[in-house]
């Protein structure tokens, strides 16, 4: 007995030391539940609930008549069931009712929560709602489909925020700041130019990337007249639409129906919908729905027990734990099935583990082969998750169906994001040519690209060009117009627009998938605010009168997008093809010149010659003799041609692209 007691003491001591060194170790023993009936099921047998809370001592379910500010109708004690779940049921179909869960753990009753799987919620997401989802489907929903694309790099992505896009008085849109704004046809600004969904069609983008549209924390849905603004990167209820984007936040069905109407409208107009998802952190720590149902489990912690914070927002979730992994996978599957979402953009994706992201992509492809997934291949801070397991940019080759943003091309073209005054290749800074070339070949292995000279990356990290998202600007940091004004303080806006055209020409003609930020095509700004996540509409809303003032800029973007869509040479799908068909020329600083040869990727053009002059002086280049069509020259572009040339010595205007094409 003494020996046994001694061994027990040693084992207990070791276990306690393990927990002290790793406070998350205890969660490894939690059972997981893989059934599809978590949270709520309503069918002919009535209404049933199932909540996963393995460490709970007791769980109560409370039924309410409304979504807020009313007393409970009844409380039901839930019963412990399989794999850490608790269950309750009612023989009636309780449509129109609301509910919350309360969990008792460590002798304490926690605050009420709608649970982590609430798919419909009342005002401010405080109570889950019981609705009939079949009644939220727009007419023709069963036949609704997004655009078919063979590969992600056939997409041209347009990132937008609901309020930014429609809130300004000049938008001509009735449902300003709402899902329904994208269902209104024939809206125009004061001078008659198209806005809203007709603008998207005119521009030619294939997909809109909508900033977070699930129910988030920071906007008081009961006080919308206060005009609160937020990007929505503060998740509350991951599987229900945001109430402030609906015409009636207190009606749970309205949120669902109107978001579906938005999706269908975009689909009917040939435009896909990408949803920005933020599974890496929650708005609250101890008071989040995750913490109120299973305290501690869904998050990573430091050795002292405090929340780890790779998100920079106070916490980080633990995708490597089975129940959290299942939650992420089943959540995106739900959005794909119920709302017909065509793609997902993962915020701070590197907080998640590689295995989870691969399972996400595989599960979505089973639903719809055209769905694609991309994300930020970095974190905002350190994480307990080992670097080799993180869904980092550098690890994207381990995730064949995932794409990552290229900070290489972003910072090289316009200047580093951390320094407003820093210039890039397109604004006259020499020495960045090799990093731009990394972007041109989509970070794949190319014999003429010297990765040792790359600013952000020192090796070809992408296994295929389909794994790279190319961009110079997004909602984060200074958008392109503001960056150009900060880094080119003595220039005119006309000169800055030339730089913007060159920058986007590089993006739209590079291998990989192009991504632009809403309003850049009309030279919209955000008054120099780099982090406008809660700035007012006066900062964030797109002024649609700019479409008239900057009509030439809009025309350039439109023609550039048309060029890309018409020519598969810009959309190669394998590293081997990129290495075979792209030939770089030797050039001087401030100049990049290359050819896409031999009818690349089945293109009708035998050769495309692209010369980018980032300097403020004109440059002379030698072009092989032949019958060339001039596609872009001196800040102008036409996908069908601006004229012809026989080659020889040609002049490339300052801050511009020269693009030539040859059919034979």
C-alpha positions as CSV (number, residue, x, y, z in Angstrom):
1,X,0.0,0.0,0.0
2,X,2.8,2.4,0.8
3,X,4.4,1.7,-2.5
4,X,1.1,2.1,-4.3
5,X,0.4,5.4,-2.5
6,X,3.9,6.6,-3.3
7,X,3.3,5.8,-7.0
8,X,-0.1,7.5,-6.9
9,X,1.5,10.6,-5.3
10,X,4.1,10.7,-8.0
11,X,1.6,10.3,-10.8
12,X,-0.6,13.0,-9.2
13,X,2.3,15.3,-8.8
14,X,3.3,14.7,-12.5
15,X,-0.2,15.4,-13.6
16,X,-0.4,18.6,-11.6
17,X,3.0,19.7,-13.0
18,X,1.7,19.0,-16.5
19,X,-1.4,21.1,-15.9
20,X,0.8,23.9,-14.4
21,X,3.0,23.8,-17.4
22,X,0.1,23.4,-19.8
23,X,-3.2,24.6,-18.5
24,X,-4.9,23.3,-21.7
25,X,-3.8,19.7,-21.1
26,X,-7.0,18.8,-19.3
27,X,-9.1,19.5,-22.4
28,X,-7.5,16.6,-24.3
29,X,-9.7,14.2,-22.2
30,X,-13.0,16.0,-23.1
31,X,-15.2,13.8,-25.3
32,X,-16.4,15.3,-28.6
33,X,-19.8,15.0,-30.3
34,X,-20.0,14.7,-34.1
35,X,-23.8,14.5,-34.5
36,X,-25.7,17.0,-36.7
37,X,-28.3,17.8,-34.0
38,X,-26.4,20.2,-31.8
39,X,-28.4,23.2,-30.5
40,X,-31.8,22.8,-32.1
41,X,-33.9,20.4,-34.1
42,X,-37.6,21.0,-35.1
43,X,-39.5,18.3,-36.8
44,X,-42.8,16.4,-36.6
45,X,-41.8,15.0,-33.2
46,X,-41.5,18.5,-31.8
47,X,-38.6,20.6,-30.7
48,X,-35.4,19.2,-29.3
49,X,-32.2,20.7,-28.0
50,X,-28.7,19.3,-27.5
51,X,-25.9,21.3,-25.9
52,X,-22.2,20.2,-25.7
53,X,-20.9,21.0,-22.2
54,X,-18.8,18.0,-20.9
55,X,-17.7,19.6,-17.6
56,X,-21.1,21.0,-16.7
57,X,-22.7,19.9,-13.4
58,X,-26.2,20.9,-14.6
59,X,-27.8,22.7,-17.6
60,X,-31.0,24.6,-17.8
61,X,-33.0,25.6,-20.9
62,X,-35.2,28.8,-20.6
63,X,-38.0,29.5,-23.1
64,X,-39.0,33.1,-23.8
65,X,-41.9,34.7,-25.8
66,X,-39.7,37.4,-27.4
67,X,-36.0,38.1,-28.2
68,X,-35.4,40.6,-25.4
69,X,-36.8,42.3,-22.3
70,X,-39.4,39.7,-21.4
71,X,-39.8,37.2,-18.6
72,X,-39.3,33.4,-19.1
73,X,-42.3,31.3,-20.0
74,X,-40.7,28.2,-18.6
75,X,-37.4,26.5,-17.6
76,X,-36.5,23.0,-18.4
77,X,-33.7,21.0,-16.7
78,X,-31.6,19.3,-19.4
79,X,-30.5,15.7,-19.1
80,X,-26.9,14.5,-19.5
81,X,-26.5,12.5,-22.7
82,X,-23.9,11.1,-25.0
83,X,-20.3,12.4,-25.5
84,X,-20.6,15.4,-23.2
85,X,-24.0,16.6,-24.4
86,X,-27.1,17.6,-22.6
87,X,-30.6,17.2,-24.1
88,X,-34.2,18.5,-23.6
89,X,-37.3,18.3,-25.7
90,X,-40.9,19.6,-26.1
91,X,-43.7,17.9,-28.1
92,X,-44.7,21.1,-29.8
93,X,-43.0,22.9,-32.7
94,X,-42.1,26.0,-30.9
95,X,-41.8,28.3,-33.9
96,X,-41.8,32.0,-32.8
97,X,-40.3,31.2,-29.4
98,X,-36.8,32.1,-28.1
99,X,-34.4,30.3,-25.7
100,X,-31.2,30.4,-23.8
101,X,-29.0,27.9,-22.0
102,X,-27.5,28.2,-18.5
103,X,-24.6,26.0,-17.4
104,X,-23.6,25.2,-13.9
105,X,-19.9,24.5,-13.6
106,X,-17.6,24.4,-10.5
107,X,-20.6,25.1,-8.3
108,X,-21.5,28.3,-10.2
109,X,-24.3,29.1,-12.6
110,X,-22.9,31.0,-15.6
111,X,-24.7,33.7,-17.5
112,X,-27.4,32.8,-20.0
113,X,-26.3,32.1,-23.6
114,X,-27.9,31.3,-26.9
115,X,-25.3,28.6,-27.3
116,X,-22.6,28.4,-30.0
117,X,-24.8,26.9,-32.7
118,X,-27.7,29.4,-32.7
119,X,-28.8,29.9,-36.4
120,X,-31.4,32.6,-35.7
121,X,-31.3,35.2,-33.0
122,X,-33.3,38.0,-31.6
123,X,-32.2,41.6,-30.9
124,X,-28.5,41.9,-30.2
125,X,-28.1,38.2,-30.4
126,X,-29.0,37.7,-26.7
127,X,-31.5,34.9,-27.3
128,X,-31.7,32.2,-29.9
129,X,-34.8,32.1,-32.0
130,X,-36.9,29.2,-33.3
131,X,-37.9,29.8,-36.9
132,X,-38.9,27.8,-39.9
133,X,-36.0,28.2,-42.3
134,X,-38.0,26.9,-45.2
135,X,-40.1,30.1,-45.0
136,X,-37.1,32.3,-45.4
137,X,-36.2,31.1,-48.9
138,X,-36.7,33.6,-51.7
139,X,-38.6,32.5,-54.8
140,X,-36.5,30.3,-56.9
141,X,-34.0,29.5,-54.1
142,X,-33.9,25.8,-54.8
143,X,-32.5,26.6,-58.3
144,X,-30.1,29.3,-57.1
145,X,-26.4,28.8,-58.0
146,X,-23.3,30.9,-57.9
147,X,-21.1,31.3,-61.0
148,X,-19.2,28.3,-62.1
149,X,-15.5,28.7,-62.1
150,X,-12.9,26.1,-63.0
151,X,-10.2,27.5,-60.7
152,X,-10.0,30.2,-58.0
153,X,-7.7,32.3,-60.2
154,X,-10.6,32.7,-62.7
155,X,-12.1,35.0,-60.1
156,X,-11.7,38.7,-59.8
157,X,-12.5,39.5,-56.2
158,X,-14.0,42.8,-54.9
159,X,-13.9,43.3,-51.2
160,X,-16.7,45.4,-49.8
161,X,-18.5,46.4,-46.5
162,X,-22.3,46.7,-46.6
163,X,-22.4,50.2,-45.2
164,X,-19.4,51.5,-47.2
165,X,-21.0,50.4,-50.5
166,X,-24.4,51.9,-50.1
167,X,-24.6,54.4,-47.2
168,X,-23.5,57.6,-48.9
169,X,-26.4,59.9,-50.0
170,X,-24.9,59.8,-53.6
171,X,-25.5,56.0,-53.9
172,X,-29.1,56.3,-55.0
173,X,-29.8,53.2,-53.0
174,X,-32.9,53.0,-50.8
175,X,-31.8,50.2,-48.4
176,X,-28.6,52.0,-47.4
177,X,-26.3,49.8,-45.3
178,X,-28.5,46.8,-45.7
179,X,-28.3,43.3,-47.3
180,X,-31.1,44.5,-49.6
181,X,-28.9,47.3,-51.0
182,X,-27.5,44.6,-53.3
183,X,-30.9,43.6,-54.6
184,X,-31.8,47.1,-56.1
185,X,-31.3,47.3,-59.8
186,X,-30.8,50.5,-61.9
187,X,-29.5,52.7,-59.0
188,X,-27.5,55.7,-60.1
189,X,-25.6,58.7,-58.7
190,X,-26.6,62.3,-59.3
191,X,-25.0,62.4,-62.7
192,X,-26.5,59.1,-63.9
193,X,-23.6,56.7,-63.5
194,X,-24.5,53.2,-62.2
195,X,-24.1,52.4,-58.5
196,X,-24.9,49.3,-56.5
197,X,-25.1,46.0,-58.2
198,X,-25.2,47.5,-61.7
199,X,-21.8,49.1,-60.9
200,X,-20.4,45.7,-60.0
201,X,-21.7,44.3,-63.3
202,X,-20.3,47.2,-65.2
203,X,-16.9,46.8,-63.6
204,X,-16.8,43.1,-64.4
205,X,-15.8,41.6,-61.1
206,X,-16.8,37.9,-60.6
207,X,-17.1,37.8,-56.8
208,X,-17.8,40.1,-54.0
209,X,-16.0,39.5,-50.7
210,X,-18.4,40.8,-48.0
211,X,-16.8,41.8,-44.7
212,X,-18.2,39.9,-41.7
213,X,-21.9,39.4,-42.0
214,X,-22.6,37.0,-39.2
215,X,-24.0,38.5,-35.9
216,X,-21.3,40.6,-34.3
217,X,-21.0,42.3,-31.0
218,X,-20.2,46.0,-31.4
219,X,-23.3,47.6,-33.0
220,X,-26.4,48.0,-30.8
221,X,-29.2,46.7,-32.9
222,X,-31.8,48.4,-30.7
223,X,-30.3,51.8,-31.4
224,X,-29.6,51.9,-35.1
225,X,-30.4,55.5,-35.4
226,X,-27.0,56.1,-33.5
227,X,-25.4,55.1,-36.8
228,X,-22.7,53.0,-35.2
229,X,-20.2,51.5,-37.5
230,X,-17.9,48.5,-37.3
231,X,-16.2,46.2,-39.7
232,X,-17.5,43.2,-37.7
233,X,-14.4,41.4,-36.7
234,X,-15.9,40.9,-33.2
235,X,-17.9,37.7,-33.5
236,X,-20.9,37.0,-31.3
237,X,-23.1,34.4,-33.0
238,X,-21.2,32.8,-35.8
239,X,-24.1,31.1,-37.6
240,X,-26.8,33.9,-37.7
241,X,-26.7,37.0,-39.9
242,X,-26.0,40.4,-38.4
243,X,-29.1,42.2,-37.4
244,X,-28.0,45.8,-38.3
245,X,-27.8,44.8,-42.0
246,X,-31.5,43.7,-42.0
247,X,-34.5,46.0,-42.2
248,X,-35.8,44.7,-38.9
249,X,-33.2,43.4,-36.4
250,X,-35.8,42.2,-33.9
251,X,-37.2,39.8,-36.5
252,X,-35.0,36.7,-36.7
253,X,-36.5,35.6,-40.0
254,X,-35.9,39.0,-41.6
255,X,-32.1,38.7,-41.2
256,X,-32.1,35.3,-42.8
257,X,-34.5,36.0,-45.6
258,X,-32.8,39.3,-46.6
259,X,-29.3,37.9,-46.6
260,X,-30.6,35.1,-48.9
261,X,-32.2,37.7,-51.1
262,X,-28.9,39.5,-51.4
263,X,-27.1,36.3,-52.3
264,X,-29.7,35.4,-54.9
265,X,-29.6,38.8,-56.4
266,X,-25.9,38.7,-56.9
267,X,-26.1,35.2,-58.3
268,X,-28.8,36.2,-60.7
269,X,-26.4,38.8,-62.0
270,X,-23.5,36.4,-62.4
271,X,-21.6,37.4,-59.2
272,X,-20.5,35.0,-56.5
273,X,-20.5,35.8,-52.8
274,X,-17.4,35.3,-50.5
275,X,-18.0,35.5,-46.8
276,X,-15.3,36.9,-44.5
277,X,-15.2,34.5,-41.4
278,X,-13.5,35.2,-38.1
279,X,-13.2,31.9,-36.2
280,X,-9.8,32.8,-34.7
281,X,-11.2,34.8,-31.8
282,X,-14.4,36.0,-30.1
283,X,-15.5,39.5,-29.1
284,X,-15.6,38.5,-25.4
285,X,-13.4,36.3,-23.3
286,X,-15.2,34.8,-20.2
287,X,-18.6,36.1,-21.4
288,X,-18.4,34.6,-24.9
289,X,-20.9,32.0,-26.0
290,X,-18.0,29.5,-26.1
291,X,-17.0,30.3,-22.5
292,X,-20.5,30.2,-21.2
293,X,-21.1,26.7,-22.6
294,X,-17.8,25.0,-22.0
295,X,-15.4,27.3,-20.1
296,X,-11.8,27.3,-21.3
297,X,-12.2,24.5,-23.9
298,X,-12.5,26.5,-27.1
299,X,-9.5,28.8,-26.4
300,X,-5.7,28.5,-26.1
301,X,-4.1,29.7,-22.9
302,X,-0.7,30.8,-21.7
303,X,1.1,28.8,-19.0
304,X,-0.2,31.1,-16.3
305,X,-3.8,30.3,-17.4
306,X,-4.4,33.7,-19.1
307,X,-5.9,33.8,-22.6
308,X,-3.3,33.4,-25.4
309,X,-3.7,36.3,-27.9
310,X,-2.4,35.6,-31.3
311,X,-5.4,37.6,-32.7
312,X,-4.4,40.8,-30.9
313,X,-8.1,41.0,-29.8
314,X,-7.8,39.4,-26.4
315,X,-8.0,35.7,-27.1
316,X,-7.4,33.0,-29.7
317,X,-9.5,29.9,-30.4
318,X,-8.1,26.4,-30.4
319,X,-8.9,24.9,-33.8
320,X,-6.7,21.9,-33.0
321,X,-9.2,20.7,-30.4
322,X,-11.7,18.3,-32.0
323,X,-14.9,20.1,-30.9
324,X,-13.6,23.5,-32.1
325,X,-12.4,22.0,-35.3
326,X,-15.8,20.4,-35.9
327,X,-17.4,23.7,-35.1
328,X,-15.4,25.6,-37.8
329,X,-16.0,22.9,-40.4
330,X,-19.7,22.5,-39.8
331,X,-20.2,26.2,-39.6
332,X,-18.8,26.9,-43.1
333,X,-20.7,23.9,-44.4
334,X,-23.9,25.4,-42.9
335,X,-23.3,28.8,-44.6
336,X,-22.5,27.0,-47.9
337,X,-25.7,24.9,-47.8
338,X,-28.2,27.3,-46.2
339,X,-27.0,30.5,-47.8
340,X,-25.3,29.3,-51.0
341,X,-22.0,31.0,-50.1
342,X,-19.4,30.6,-52.9
343,X,-16.2,31.1,-51.0
344,X,-14.7,31.9,-47.6
345,X,-12.0,34.3,-46.5
346,X,-10.4,33.3,-43.2
347,X,-9.3,36.2,-41.0
348,X,-5.8,35.6,-39.4
349,X,-5.9,32.1,-40.8
350,X,-2.5,31.1,-39.3
351,X,-4.1,31.0,-35.9
352,X,-5.8,27.8,-37.2
353,X,-3.9,24.6,-37.7
354,X,-3.1,23.1,-41.1
355,X,-5.2,20.0,-40.6
356,X,-8.3,22.0,-39.8
357,X,-8.0,24.2,-42.9
358,X,-7.5,21.2,-45.1
359,X,-10.6,19.6,-43.7
360,X,-12.5,22.8,-44.2
361,X,-11.5,22.9,-47.9
362,X,-12.3,19.2,-48.4
363,X,-15.7,19.5,-46.8
364,X,-16.7,22.5,-48.8
365,X,-15.5,21.0,-52.1
366,X,-17.9,18.0,-51.4
367,X,-20.8,20.5,-51.3
368,X,-19.7,22.5,-54.3
369,X,-16.5,22.0,-56.3
370,X,-16.5,25.7,-57.3
371,X,-16.2,26.9,-53.7
372,X,-12.8,28.3,-52.8
373,X,-11.0,29.2,-49.5
374,X,-8.3,31.8,-48.9
375,X,-7.1,33.7,-45.9
376,X,-4.5,35.7,-44.2
377,X,-1.4,33.6,-43.8
378,X,-0.2,35.2,-40.6
379,X,-1.1,35.9,-37.0
380,X,-1.2,39.2,-35.1
381,X,1.0,37.7,-32.2
382,X,2.6,34.5,-31.0
383,X,0.6,31.4,-30.3
384,X,1.1,28.1,-28.4
385,X,0.4,26.3,-31.7
386,X,3.7,25.2,-33.1
387,X,4.8,27.1,-36.2
388,X,5.0,24.0,-38.3
389,X,1.3,23.3,-37.6
390,X,0.0,26.9,-38.3
391,X,-1.8,27.7,-41.5
392,X,0.9,30.2,-42.4
393,X,1.7,31.7,-45.8
394,X,5.0,29.8,-45.6
395,X,3.1,26.5,-45.1
396,X,0.5,27.0,-47.8
397,X,2.1,24.2,-49.9
398,X,0.8,21.8,-47.2
399,X,-2.7,23.1,-48.0
400,X,-3.3,22.4,-51.7
401,X,-6.8,23.7,-51.8
402,X,-6.2,26.9,-49.9
403,X,-4.9,30.3,-51.1
404,X,-3.1,33.1,-49.1
405,X,-2.7,36.8,-49.5
406,X,0.6,37.9,-51.0
407,X,2.2,40.6,-48.8
408,X,5.1,40.3,-51.2
409,X,3.4,42.0,-54.1
410,X,1.4,44.3,-51.8
411,X,4.4,45.9,-50.1
412,X,6.7,45.8,-53.1
413,X,4.2,47.7,-55.4
414,X,3.0,50.5,-53.1
415,X,5.5,50.6,-50.2
416,X,5.5,48.9,-46.8
417,X,2.2,48.9,-45.0
418,X,3.8,50.0,-41.7
419,X,5.3,53.2,-43.1
420,X,2.8,55.6,-44.7
421,X,5.6,57.6,-46.4
422,X,7.4,54.5,-47.8
423,X,7.2,54.2,-51.6
424,X,7.0,51.1,-53.7
425,X,7.9,50.0,-57.2
426,X,4.8,51.8,-58.7
427,X,5.7,55.0,-56.9
428,X,9.3,55.3,-58.0
429,X,11.3,53.3,-55.4
430,X,14.0,51.2,-57.1
431,X,15.3,47.9,-55.7
432,X,11.9,46.2,-55.4
433,X,11.9,44.5,-58.8
434,X,12.7,41.0,-57.6
435,X,10.0,41.1,-54.9
436,X,7.4,42.3,-57.6
437,X,8.5,39.4,-59.7
438,X,7.8,37.0,-56.8
439,X,4.2,38.3,-57.0
440,X,4.1,38.1,-60.8
441,X,4.9,34.3,-60.7
442,X,2.6,33.9,-57.7
443,X,5.4,32.8,-55.3
444,X,6.0,29.7,-57.3
445,X,9.4,28.3,-58.2
446,X,10.7,30.1,-61.3
447,X,14.3,29.8,-62.6
448,X,14.5,33.6,-63.2
449,X,13.3,34.8,-59.8
450,X,15.9,35.2,-57.1
451,X,14.1,34.7,-53.9
452,X,17.2,35.7,-51.9
453,X,16.4,39.3,-52.9
454,X,12.8,39.1,-51.8
455,X,11.8,41.5,-49.1
456,X,9.1,39.4,-47.4
457,X,9.8,35.9,-48.6
458,X,13.1,34.1,-49.2
459,X,11.7,30.9,-50.9
460,X,8.9,29.9,-53.3
461,X,6.3,29.0,-50.8
462,X,3.3,28.3,-53.2
463,X,2.9,24.9,-54.8
464,X,0.8,26.4,-57.5
465,X,-0.3,29.9,-58.6
466,X,-3.8,29.1,-57.5
467,X,-2.6,29.4,-53.9
468,X,-1.9,33.2,-54.1
469,X,-4.2,36.2,-53.8
470,X,-2.6,39.3,-55.3
471,X,-3.6,42.8,-54.0
472,X,-2.2,46.2,-53.1
473,X,-5.0,47.4,-50.9
474,X,-7.9,46.1,-48.7
475,X,-9.9,47.3,-45.7
476,X,-6.9,47.0,-43.4
477,X,-4.2,49.7,-43.3
478,X,-4.1,52.7,-45.6
479,X,-6.2,52.0,-48.7
480,X,-4.5,52.6,-52.0
481,X,-5.7,56.2,-52.5
482,X,-4.6,57.3,-49.0
483,X,-1.3,55.5,-49.3
484,X,-0.5,57.3,-52.5
485,X,-1.4,60.6,-51.0
486,X,0.8,60.0,-48.0
487,X,3.8,58.6,-50.0
488,X,3.5,61.1,-52.9
489,X,2.8,64.3,-51.0
490,X,3.9,66.6,-53.8
491,X,2.2,64.8,-56.6
492,X,-1.2,65.7,-58.1
493,X,-4.1,63.3,-57.9
494,X,-3.7,62.8,-61.7
495,X,-0.2,61.6,-61.0
496,X,-1.3,59.4,-58.1
497,X,-4.0,57.9,-60.4
498,X,-1.3,56.9,-62.9
499,X,0.5,55.1,-60.0
500,X,-2.7,53.4,-59.0
501,X,-3.3,52.2,-62.6
502,X,0.2,50.8,-62.8
503,X,-0.2,49.1,-59.4
504,X,-3.4,47.4,-60.4
505,X,-2.1,46.5,-63.9
506,X,0.6,44.5,-62.2
507,X,-2.0,42.8,-59.9
508,X,-4.5,42.0,-62.6
509,X,-1.9,40.6,-65.0
510,X,0.1,38.6,-62.5
511,X,-0.5,34.9,-61.9
512,X,-2.6,34.1,-58.9
513,X,-6.0,35.6,-58.1
514,X,-6.6,39.4,-58.2
515,X,-8.3,41.2,-55.4
516,X,-9.3,44.8,-55.2
517,X,-10.9,47.0,-52.5
518,X,-14.3,48.6,-53.1
519,X,-14.1,52.1,-54.5
520,X,-10.5,52.0,-55.6
521,X,-11.8,52.0,-59.2
522,X,-13.2,55.5,-58.7
523,X,-10.3,56.7,-56.5
524,X,-12.2,56.6,-53.2
525,X,-10.3,57.4,-50.0
526,X,-10.9,57.1,-46.3
527,X,-9.5,60.5,-45.3
528,X,-6.1,59.0,-44.4
529,X,-7.5,56.8,-41.7
530,X,-5.6,53.5,-41.7
531,X,-7.7,51.5,-39.2
532,X,-11.3,52.7,-39.9
533,X,-13.0,49.7,-38.2
534,X,-15.3,51.9,-36.1
535,X,-14.9,55.2,-37.9
536,X,-18.1,57.0,-39.0
537,X,-19.7,56.9,-42.4
538,X,-18.0,60.2,-43.2
539,X,-14.8,58.3,-43.4
540,X,-15.9,54.9,-44.7
541,X,-18.8,55.5,-47.1
542,X,-18.0,55.5,-50.8
543,X,-18.8,58.9,-52.4
544,X,-20.4,57.8,-55.7
545,X,-20.0,61.3,-57.2
546,X,-16.3,60.2,-57.6
547,X,-17.4,57.9,-60.4
548,X,-18.2,60.9,-62.6
549,X,-15.1,62.9,-61.4
550,X,-12.8,60.0,-62.0
551,X,-14.5,58.4,-65.0
552,X,-11.2,57.6,-66.8
553,X,-10.0,55.7,-63.7
554,X,-13.1,53.6,-63.7
555,X,-12.8,53.0,-67.4
556,X,-9.2,51.8,-67.0
557,X,-10.1,49.3,-64.2
558,X,-13.0,48.0,-66.2
559,X,-10.9,47.4,-69.3
560,X,-8.1,45.8,-67.2
561,X,-10.5,43.3,-65.7
562,X,-11.9,42.6,-69.1
563,X,-8.4,41.9,-70.4
564,X,-7.7,39.4,-67.6
565,X,-11.0,37.6,-68.0
566,X,-10.6,37.3,-71.8
567,X,-7.0,35.9,-71.6
568,X,-6.2,32.6,-69.8
569,X,-2.5,33.3,-70.1
570,X,-2.9,35.4,-66.9
571,X,-4.5,32.5,-65.2
572,X,-2.1,29.6,-65.4
573,X,-2.8,26.8,-62.8
574,X,0.5,25.0,-62.4
575,X,4.0,25.9,-61.4
576,X,5.4,24.1,-64.4
577,X,3.4,26.2,-66.8
578,X,4.4,29.5,-65.1
579,X,8.1,28.5,-65.3
580,X,7.7,27.4,-68.9
581,X,5.8,30.3,-70.3
582,X,7.0,33.4,-68.4
583,X,10.3,34.8,-69.6
584,X,11.9,37.8,-67.8
585,X,14.1,40.3,-69.6
586,X,17.2,41.9,-68.1
587,X,16.3,45.4,-67.1
588,X,17.6,48.4,-65.2
589,X,16.2,49.4,-61.7
590,X,12.6,50.7,-61.9
591,X,11.8,48.6,-64.9
592,X,10.3,45.1,-65.2
593,X,9.9,43.4,-68.5
594,X,8.7,39.9,-69.3
595,X,6.8,37.8,-71.9
596,X,4.1,35.2,-71.6
597,X,4.9,32.9,-74.5
598,X,3.6,30.1,-76.7
599,X,-0.2,30.6,-76.3
600,X,0.1,30.0,-72.6
601,X,-2.8,28.1,-71.0
602,X,-4.5,27.9,-74.4
603,X,-4.5,31.7,-75.0
604,X,-5.3,33.0,-78.4
605,X,-2.3,35.3,-78.2
606,X,1.0,33.6,-79.0
607,X,3.0,36.1,-76.9
608,X,2.1,38.9,-74.5
609,X,4.8,41.4,-73.7
610,X,4.5,43.4,-70.4
611,X,6.8,46.2,-69.4
612,X,6.2,48.1,-66.1
613,X,8.0,51.4,-65.7
614,X,7.8,52.4,-62.0
615,X,10.2,55.4,-62.4
616,X,9.2,59.0,-63.0
617,X,11.2,59.2,-66.3
618,X,10.3,57.6,-69.6
619,X,12.4,54.5,-70.5
620,X,13.4,53.1,-73.9
621,X,13.0,49.3,-74.5
622,X,13.8,47.0,-77.4
623,X,10.9,44.9,-78.6
624,X,11.4,42.1,-81.1
625,X,10.2,42.9,-84.6
626,X,6.7,41.6,-85.4
627,X,3.1,42.5,-85.7
628,X,2.2,43.7,-82.2
629,X,-1.1,45.0,-81.0
630,X,-0.8,47.7,-78.3
631,X,-3.0,46.8,-75.4
632,X,-1.8,49.3,-72.8
633,X,0.3,52.4,-73.2
634,X,0.9,55.7,-71.2
635,X,-1.9,55.2,-68.7
636,X,-4.5,54.0,-71.3
637,X,-5.7,50.5,-71.9
638,X,-8.1,48.7,-74.3
639,X,-8.4,44.9,-74.2
640,X,-9.1,44.9,-78.0
641,X,-6.1,47.2,-78.8
642,X,-5.1,50.8,-78.9
643,X,-3.2,50.5,-82.1
644,X,-0.3,48.5,-83.6
645,X,3.5,48.6,-83.7
646,X,6.2,46.7,-85.5
647,X,8.4,46.6,-82.4
648,X,12.0,47.8,-82.3
649,X,12.9,50.7,-79.9
650,X,9.8,51.8,-78.0
651,X,9.3,54.3,-75.3
652,X,7.6,53.5,-72.0
653,X,6.0,56.5,-70.4
654,X,6.7,57.3,-66.7
655,X,4.7,55.4,-64.1
656,X,2.9,53.2,-66.6
657,X,2.5,49.8,-68.2
658,X,3.2,49.0,-71.8
659,X,1.4,45.8,-72.9
660,X,1.7,44.3,-76.3
661,X,0.2,41.2,-77.8
662,X,1.0,39.1,-80.8
663,X,-1.2,36.5,-82.3
664,X,1.4,34.7,-84.5
